[in-house]
Every structure is written in C-alpha cells, then in structure tokens.
Amino acid sequence: SGEGEYEMTDPKAEIVCIKVSELAEEPYDWGDVLGYSFDFDDGPHIAGGSLTISGYASRTTNYYPSTNLSLELEPSHVAITPDNRAFVNCQVNNTLVEVNLGNVTSGVGVIQGAYGFGYRDISNTGNGFDGKNDGYALVEQPTETIYGWYQPGDMEIVVSGAKTILLTANEGLPSKNPGGGEDVTNCSSCDYIDLEIDFRYGSGFTGNSSDPSYVFGSRSFSLWDITVGNSFPTLIYDSGSLIEDKLAELMPDYANSLKSTYSSGDQASISRGPEPAGISLGTLSGKDILIVSLEEMGGSMIFNLENLNNIPSFSASYESYATNRYFHDQGWSQEDECAYNHFGAKDVLFLSSDITGNTSVTGVHEGYESILVSNDETGSLTLFSLDSNFKLPGCTDSCACNYNENATVNDGSCEFTSCVDEGCTYTDADNYDPVANLDDGTCTFTIDTACPGDLDGDGWIITGDLLLFLALFGTGCP
C-alpha cells in the first residue's frame, strides 16, 4: 500500500502488487522484479470504471478537499483472504478498499470497491471512554454525543466456519497539516474542553454544541464480517471501553500515559487514549486468543475469544496484560530503564510453540507460545512467553540478574552471574576497580596510601576498623 501521506504536498496514493516468486532465486535485479501498480483514478482497473465509497461513514476530507480519491485516500495496511482478495486499510480515511488479486495481471476490475467503517457511539451505555486529563483513570459515558472514528491500524483475517472475519485494532489517526503536524482541534463546545476532535466534521467544524463531536480512533478492537465480496463489512463485535476499563483497574496511576519516559498517567486521554495499534490471533491450549498491542500505553493485552466458530454467541473477555514498561517515579535506575523499559508497542505477532522451540532468540522458553512486540518509541523488540493459563513465565527471584517484575510463574531461567563484576571495590586501594560491584578481597595498598578510616562509624579509627577493613577488602597494609 502506497500511502501518499499529505504534508507539504499531497502525493497520489496507489496499491502495488509485487510478484515475490521472482525473488526466490538469487542473484536478482530489483529493476527486473515484476510489479503492478493501481491508483484510485477512473479507469478499467476500477470495477465499474470509477470508485465511490459506500457503506458506513468514511472520512475523506483532508487538508485540501478534493474529488480525486487518489489524493484523498491514504492506504496503509493490507490483509489477504484465502479466496484471493486483499483488503487495504486507509486509516486516515476510515475506509477499507477491496482488491481482487485474481485480476491483477489483466489489470481489469482489480479494485472492487471502497467502504467506510463508520464510528463507535461513545455516548452509548458500555461504550464510554476517558476523555479528560484530570489525573484520574475514570472511564465514563458522555452525556453529549461523541463519535469515535474506527480508523483501524493493523488488521488480520481469519476464516471461521463459513465466515471470513476481519479483525481490526482501532488506533485512530488524524491527517497531516501543511506543517507536518496533526490536523486536530480541541473541543470548545463540550464538557471535554481539551479533547482532540476532528475539525472537519461535527462540532469541530460548526462550533455548535448540539452537533456530535468526532474523535480519532474508537480505542477498541472489532470483528467484521467480510464473507461476501463487493459489499461493505458488517460489524460483528466491538470491545467498546474494555481496554480502557482494564487499564484503569490494573494501573490507575498510569493508565493512558503517553509513550514517553516522563509521561504521567492520563495525559493521552485527551488524544487517542491507549491507541490499540497491532492485532494478532493465536491459539493457546485449544483456546482462541487475540493479542492487541497498545502503542501509546505500551504492552499488549490478551483476550480470550469464545465461540469464534459460532458468531451469534461470540464474546471476548480480558485475560492478561503483557508489559515491561516502567515509569520514571518507580525508582528505576537509568541502567534498568535501558534494559527493561520498552514502550510504543506498534505491531504484535503470535508465535506458536513449534516456532519458539526452534529459534535462538534469547529469552524464548521452548514449549511456550509467545508474542513478539515491536516498540517504535524505544526502537526495540519485546518477547513474552505464555503458559496455558495465560501466565507470564520468567525469573521471579528479585536477586537474579534477569529478574522479571512482570513474570507470574518462575520458569527456572534465573541466573546470578551476568550482572556481577568481581574486583577491588575500595576506592583508596591501588587496584581499585570502578566497574566492580562485588569485592573479591584482592585490594592492595602502599605505605603512602591511607589505611582504613572510621569504617564502623563509631567516631574512632581503631582496631575494629582495621578488622572490618581486612574482612571486607584485603589481607593487610604493607
């Protein structure tokens, strides 16, 4: 998907299909790789000759309004069905484009249609949110009408029974303005004064408090029925306020923090909340589970999916929260933050035990299903192992070098040597080692070097200090 994101100019968006079979043999020349490119302008590659957006509400008014969908639409993610269809997500536009991959080589009828996702009515019971930066993790139902554009980030497709289902993490994303910043305004006609809203729609455009306000992202994950081709997706399930509810319960002091080391809790509430960005489906002990990464908050939430094969009875429930993000007021050292503090969880991938059992990636416990998370803020990858009861295995001994505060079951991986540097730790010794953190009794001294001072703190430098010195640091003074 060629996004064509607007900043100083608005480049034309396109969808590109690359014949990857030509990359199977080396050497190859990138210039010889066969690719097919399709834009959204009128032509035979569009089914019916021209593209219009149907279905639910879409968002196609960017900074310079245009009737040209190649300039309006910004494709960003792709998911492919087993029956040779591709679904291209235009996140900024809250729009899904359907592509018939069987028609790519002929170039006729490739793009089948474009469909709006619509929005979540946050004002409905069970659909609330935390829209205030007031220092409290409080999820509430607004008394005024507030809509959340779904605007999915990552997508995944699963075939369940006779249904083809699209799973989406509804992150939210404003368009860009000429300065490269986010094209948002703050709500001035509602109870959420600092809440970022869309100024191209609703009260953000009219200034009328009786009009609905549109926020970016629904702060949820959704399941959509895309079984029937050439038709807009049908919403099967939306998690509503479930993610924010659990964050408020689990981390009331830090819920909806920004992806910044020195962020305080609740600061992201007025923008897009925890930002569910990545999504991945897996199976654990015969159970269907869904993993949703939270870009702004960090970490990934794990949900149990019940009756995925029987959609009328489908339900989702919270199971676990895998995170190793720490906050600046928790007393961690700079070294600890570098080693353990990972946030900005963007994409997430479920790894089955047959994969983790054959990899050399450090920290993967053979026999456990795992999740791999990419963190765009800290530029790191995080791997979490899961056991069949949704526990997080790891080292639970706080004295170990690889202690994992988030682990809930000890997996026997604790080790106590990699963080220990033995040597002379007495600063007045001839062979003082500033790197050492455990004295090994090898300190040596010369006549000119002062022997111990008042080591026992009794106000006198006497035999007791010498004995303590000998016990701690070495064999004696020359």
C-alpha positions in Angstrom: 0.0 0.0 0.0 1.5 3.3 -1.1 0.1 5.7 1.5 0.7 9.0 -0.3 0.6 10.9 3.0 0.0 14.6 2.8 2.5 17.1 4.2 3.7 20.0 2.1 2.3 18.3 -1.0 -0.3 15.6 -1.5 1.2 12.7 -3.5 -1.0 10.3 -5.3 -1.8 7.0 -3.4 -1.6 3.6 -5.0 -1.7 -0.1 -4.4 1.2 -2.1 -5.6 1.3 -5.9 -6.2 4.8 -7.4 -6.4 5.5 -10.8 -7.8 7.6 -12.2 -4.9 8.2 -15.5 -6.7 10.8 -13.7 -8.7 12.7 -13.0 -5.5 13.1 -16.7 -4.7 16.4 -17.1 -6.7 19.5 -15.0 -6.3 21.1 -13.0 -7.8 18.2 -10.8 -8.9 18.0 -7.2 -10.1 15.3 -5.1 -8.3 14.8 -3.4 -11.6 13.6 -6.7 -13.1 11.1 -7.5 -10.4 7.6 -7.5 -11.8 5.1 -5.3 -10.1 1.6 -3.9 -10.8 0.6 -0.5 -9.6 -3.0 0.8 -9.4 -4.3 4.2 -8.3 -7.8 5.2 -7.5 -8.4 7.3 -10.6 -11.2 6.3 -13.1 -10.2 3.5 -15.4 -10.7 -0.2 -16.3 -8.7 -1.3 -13.2 -11.7 0.0 -11.1 -14.8 -2.3 -11.2 -17.5 -0.2 -12.9 -14.9 2.3 -14.1 -14.9 4.7 -11.2 -14.6 4.4 -7.4 -17.1 5.6 -4.8 -17.1 5.0 -1.1 -20.2 3.1 0.2 -21.2 1.5 3.5 -20.8 3.4 6.7 -19.3 6.9 7.3 -15.9 7.4 5.9 -13.5 10.4 6.3 -12.4 11.8 3.0 -11.9 15.4 3.7 -8.2 16.0 4.0 -6.4 19.4 4.3 -7.1 20.3 0.7 -10.5 18.8 -0.1 -10.5 17.0 -3.5 -12.9 14.9 -5.5 -9.8 12.9 -6.6 -9.7 9.8 -4.4 -6.1 9.1 -5.4 -5.3 12.2 -3.5 -7.8 11.8 -0.7 -7.2 8.1 0.2 -4.1 7.1 2.2 -3.7 3.3 2.1 -1.6 2.0 5.0 -2.2 -1.7 5.8 -3.1 -4.9 3.9 -4.7 -8.2 4.8 -5.4 -11.1 2.4 -8.1 -13.7 2.4 -7.7 -17.4 1.4 -10.1 -16.7 -1.6 -7.6 -14.3 -3.2 -9.0 -11.0 -2.0 -6.9 -8.2 -0.5 -8.3 -5.7 1.9 -6.4 -2.4 2.0 -7.0 -0.2 5.0 -6.9 3.6 4.5 -6.6 4.5 8.2 -6.8 8.3 8.0 -9.9 8.0 5.8 -11.7 5.4 7.9 -12.1 3.4 4.7 -11.5 -0.2 3.5 -10.6 -0.9 -0.1 -11.3 -4.4 -1.6 -8.9 -5.8 -4.2 -9.5 -8.8 -6.5 -6.0 -10.3 -6.7 -7.1 -12.7 -9.5 -7.5 -9.7 -11.8 -4.1 -8.1 -11.1 -2.3 -9.4 -14.2 -5.1 -8.4 -16.6 -5.4 -5.0 -14.9 -9.2 -5.1 -15.3 -11.6 -4.9 -12.3 -8.7 -5.0 -9.7 -10.3 -2.6 -7.3 -13.7 -3.9 -6.4 -15.0 -1.2 -4.0 -14.3 1.1 -1.1 -16.3 1.0 2.1 -16.5 3.3 5.1 -16.0 1.8 8.6 -18.3 4.3 10.4 -17.8 5.1 14.1 -18.4 3.9 17.6 -21.0 5.9 19.5 -19.1 6.5 22.7 -22.3 8.0 24.3 -24.0 4.6 24.3 -24.1 2.6 27.5 -20.9 0.4 27.8 -19.1 2.4 25.2 -17.6 5.2 27.4 -14.1 6.5 27.4 -11.7 8.6 29.5 -11.6 11.9 27.7 -10.2 14.1 30.4 -6.6 14.8 31.5 -7.5 15.3 35.1 -5.2 12.8 36.8 -7.9 10.2 37.3 -8.3 7.0 35.4 -12.1 7.4 35.1 -14.0 5.8 32.2 -17.3 7.4 31.8 -20.2 7.7 29.4 -20.5 11.2 28.0 -23.9 13.0 28.3 -23.3 14.6 24.9 -22.9 12.9 21.6 -19.3 11.8 20.9 -18.4 9.5 18.0 -15.1 7.7 17.6 -13.9 7.1 14.0 -12.8 3.4 14.0 -9.7 4.2 11.8 -8.1 0.8 12.3 -4.3 0.4 12.4 -3.3 -3.2 11.9 -5.7 -5.9 10.6 -5.8 -9.7 10.5 -8.1 -12.1 8.6 -9.4 -15.4 9.9 -11.8 -17.9 8.3 -14.2 -19.3 11.0 -16.7 -21.8 9.7 -18.4 -20.3 6.8 -17.4 -16.8 7.8 -14.4 -14.7 6.7 -13.7 -12.3 9.5 -11.6 -9.1 9.6 -10.1 -8.2 12.9 -9.1 -4.6 13.5 -7.2 -2.6 16.1 -8.9 0.8 16.1 -6.0 3.1 16.7 -7.1 6.3 15.1 -5.0 8.8 13.1 -5.6 12.4 12.1 -4.5 13.7 8.7 -1.4 16.0 8.4 -1.5 19.7 8.0 1.0 21.8 5.9 3.4 22.0 8.8 3.5 18.2 9.1 1.6 18.3 12.4 -1.7 16.5 13.2 -4.8 18.2 11.9 -6.8 18.4 15.1 -8.6 20.9 17.2 -9.8 20.9 20.8 -13.4 20.6 21.8 -14.6 24.1 22.8 -18.3 23.3 23.0 -18.4 20.2 25.1 -17.6 19.0 28.6 -14.2 17.7 27.4 -12.5 21.1 26.8 -9.1 19.7 25.9 -10.3 16.7 24.0 -8.8 16.5 20.5 -11.5 16.3 17.9 -11.8 16.4 14.1 -12.4 19.9 12.9 -13.6 18.8 9.5 -16.7 17.2 11.0 -19.4 17.8 13.5 -19.0 20.3 16.3 -15.3 20.8 15.4 -16.4 22.2 12.1 -19.6 24.0 13.1 -18.8 25.1 16.6 -22.3 24.1 17.5 -22.5 22.2 20.8 -25.7 20.4 19.6 -23.7 18.7 16.9 -21.8 15.5 17.6 -18.0 15.6 18.2 -15.7 13.2 16.3 -12.6 11.8 17.9 -9.8 9.9 16.2 -10.0 6.2 16.9 -12.5 4.2 18.8 -10.0 2.9 21.4 -11.3 -0.6 20.8 -10.8 -3.7 18.7 -13.5 -5.0 16.3 -14.6 -8.1 14.3 -16.1 -7.5 10.8 -17.9 -10.0 8.5 -16.3 -9.7 5.0 -17.6 -13.1 3.7 -19.5 -11.6 0.8 -17.3 -9.9 -1.8 -18.1 -6.5 -3.3 -20.0 -5.4 -0.2 -19.2 -3.3 2.8 -18.0 -5.1 6.1 -20.6 -5.8 8.7 -19.7 -5.2 12.3 -19.9 -8.4 14.4 -18.3 -7.2 17.6 -16.7 -4.2 19.2 -14.9 -4.2 22.5 -16.2 -0.8 23.5 -14.5 0.6 26.6 -13.0 -2.8 27.6 -9.4 -1.8 27.1 -9.6 1.4 29.0 -11.6 -0.2 31.7 -8.9 -2.8 32.3 -6.1 -0.2 32.3 -8.0 1.9 34.9 -8.4 -1.2 37.0 -4.8 -2.6 36.6 -2.8 0.7 36.6 -4.9 3.5 38.0 -1.9 5.8 38.4 -0.5 5.2 34.9 -3.5 4.4 32.6 -3.4 6.4 29.3 0.2 7.5 29.7 1.9 8.9 26.7 4.7 6.9 25.0 7.4 9.0 26.8 9.6 8.1 29.7 8.5 11.1 31.8 4.8 10.9 30.9 2.2 11.0 33.7 -0.9 8.9 33.8 -4.0 10.3 32.0 -2.1 12.5 29.5 -3.2 10.5 26.5 -6.8 10.6 27.5 -7.5 13.8 25.6 -5.9 12.5 22.4 -6.4 8.8 21.4 -6.2 7.0 24.7 -4.1 3.8 24.8 -4.1 3.5 21.0 -4.7 -0.2 20.1 -2.4 -0.4 17.1 -1.4 -4.0 16.4 -3.5 -7.2 16.4 -2.7 -10.9 16.1 -4.8 -14.1 16.5 -3.4 -17.2 18.2 -4.4 -20.5 19.8 -3.3 -21.5 23.3 -4.3 -24.8 24.8 -7.2 -25.1 22.3 -8.4 -21.6 23.1 -8.6 -18.8 20.6 -6.8 -15.7 21.9 -6.4 -12.2 20.5 -3.4 -10.0 21.2 -3.8 -6.3 20.9 -0.7 -4.0 21.2 -1.2 -0.6 22.8 1.1 2.0 21.1 0.6 4.9 23.4 0.3 3.0 26.7 2.8 0.2 25.8 2.5 -3.5 26.1 -0.2 -5.9 24.7 -3.5 -7.0 26.1 -4.6 -10.6 25.6 -8.2 -11.6 25.2 -10.0 -14.9 25.2 -12.3 -15.3 22.3 -15.3 -17.5 22.9 -17.4 -19.1 20.2 -15.5 -17.7 17.3 -17.0 -20.5 15.2 -20.5 -19.5 16.3 -20.7 -15.8 15.7 -24.2 -15.2 17.2 -22.8 -16.5 20.5 -19.4 -14.8 20.2 -17.8 -13.0 23.2 -14.4 -11.6 24.2 -13.0 -11.4 27.7 -9.8 -10.0 29.2 -7.1 -12.5 30.1 -3.8 -10.8 30.7 -1.6 -7.7 30.1 1.9 -8.3 28.9 4.1 -5.2 29.5 7.5 -4.4 30.8 7.1 -0.6 30.7 8.2 1.2 33.8 7.6 4.8 34.8 10.0 7.4 36.0 8.6 7.7 39.5 9.0 3.9 40.2 12.6 4.4 41.3 14.3 2.6 38.5 17.9 3.4 37.6 18.9 4.6 34.1 20.5 1.2 33.5 17.3 -0.6 34.4 15.3 1.7 32.1 17.6 0.9 29.2 17.4 -2.8 29.9 13.8 -3.3 30.7 11.8 -0.2 29.7 10.1 -0.7 26.3 7.1 1.2 25.0 5.5 2.4 21.9 4.1 -1.1 21.1 3.2 -0.9 17.4 2.9 -4.4 15.8 2.4 -7.7 17.5 2.9 -11.3 16.3 1.7 -14.5 17.9 4.4 -17.3 17.8 3.4 -20.9 18.3 5.5 -23.2 20.4 6.8 -25.1 17.3 8.4 -21.8 16.2 9.8 -20.7 19.5 11.1 -24.2 20.1 13.4 -23.8 17.1 14.7 -20.4 17.5 17.9 -19.0 19.1 16.2 -15.7 20.2 17.3 -15.0 23.7 14.6 -15.3 26.3 12.2 -17.6 24.4 11.3 -20.6 26.5 10.9 -23.7 24.4 7.5 -25.2 24.7 5.7 -21.9 25.4 3.6 -19.9 22.9 4.9 -16.4 22.7 4.1 -12.9 21.5 6.6 -10.7 19.7 6.1 -6.9 20.0 7.8 -4.1 18.1 8.2 -0.9 20.0 8.6 2.2 17.7 9.4 4.6 20.5 12.3 2.7 22.1 13.3 1.0 18.8 13.2 -2.4 20.4 11.6 -5.8 20.2 10.0 -7.4 23.2 9.2 -11.1 23.6 6.7 -12.5 26.1 6.2 -16.2 26.7 2.8 -17.5 27.7 1.8 -20.7 29.5 -1.6 -22.4 29.1 -3.2 -20.5 31.9 -2.2 -17.1 30.5 0.5 -16.7 33.0 3.8 -14.9 32.0 6.8 -17.2 32.7 10.1 -15.7 33.7 12.5 -15.2 36.5 10.7 -14.3 39.7 13.7 -14.0 42.0 14.4 -10.3 42.7 18.0 -11.1 43.4 18.7 -12.5 40.0 20.3 -10.6 37.2 17.4 -11.4 34.9 14.6 -10.7 37.3 11.3 -10.0 35.5 8.9 -8.0 37.6 6.0 -8.9 35.3 6.6 -12.7 35.4 3.9 -14.6 37.3 5.4 -18.1 37.2 9.1 -19.0 37.6 10.4 -20.8 34.6 13.8 -21.8 36.0 15.7 -19.2 33.9 17.1 -17.2 36.8 20.8 -16.5 36.7 23.0 -14.6 39.1 26.4 -14.1 37.4 26.0 -12.0 34.2 25.4 -8.8 36.2 28.2 -9.4 38.8 31.7 -7.9 38.3 34.2 -9.0 41.0 37.2 -6.9 41.9 38.5 -4.5 44.4 35.8 -2.0 45.4 37.8 0.1 48.0 38.4 3.5 46.4 41.7 4.1 48.2 43.3 0.9 47.0 46.0 0.7 44.4 44.0 -1.6 42.3 40.5 -0.1 42.8 38.1 -1.3 40.0 35.3 1.3 39.4 33.4 -1.3 37.4 33.4 -3.9 40.2 30.2 -4.3 42.2 31.3 -7.3 44.4 34.6 -7.1 46.3 36.7 -10.2 45.9 39.3 -9.5 48.6 42.1 -8.6 46.3 42.7 -5.0 47.3 46.3 -3.9 47.7 47.8 -0.8 49.3 51.1 1.1 49.5 52.7 2.8 52.6 51.6 6.2 51.2 48.0 5.1 50.7 45.8 5.7 53.7 44.6 2.6 55.5 41.0 2.4 56.6 39.2 5.3 58.2 36.2 5.1 60.5 34.6 2.2 58.8 32.3 1.2 61.6 31.1 4.8 62.2 31.8 4.9 65.9 33.9 8.1 65.7 37.2 6.4 66.3 39.8 4.9 63.9 41.0 1.9 65.9 41.4 -1.9 65.7 37.8 -2.5 65.0 38.0 -0.5 61.8 41.1 -2.5 60.7 39.4 -5.8 61.4 36.4 -4.7 59.4 38.6 -3.5 56.6 40.5 -6.8 56.4 37.3 -8.7 56.3 35.9 -6.6 53.5 38.7 -5.6 51.3 42.0 -7.5 51.6 44.8 -9.1 53.5 46.5 -6.0 55.0 48.6 -2.9 54.6 52.3 -3.2 53.8 
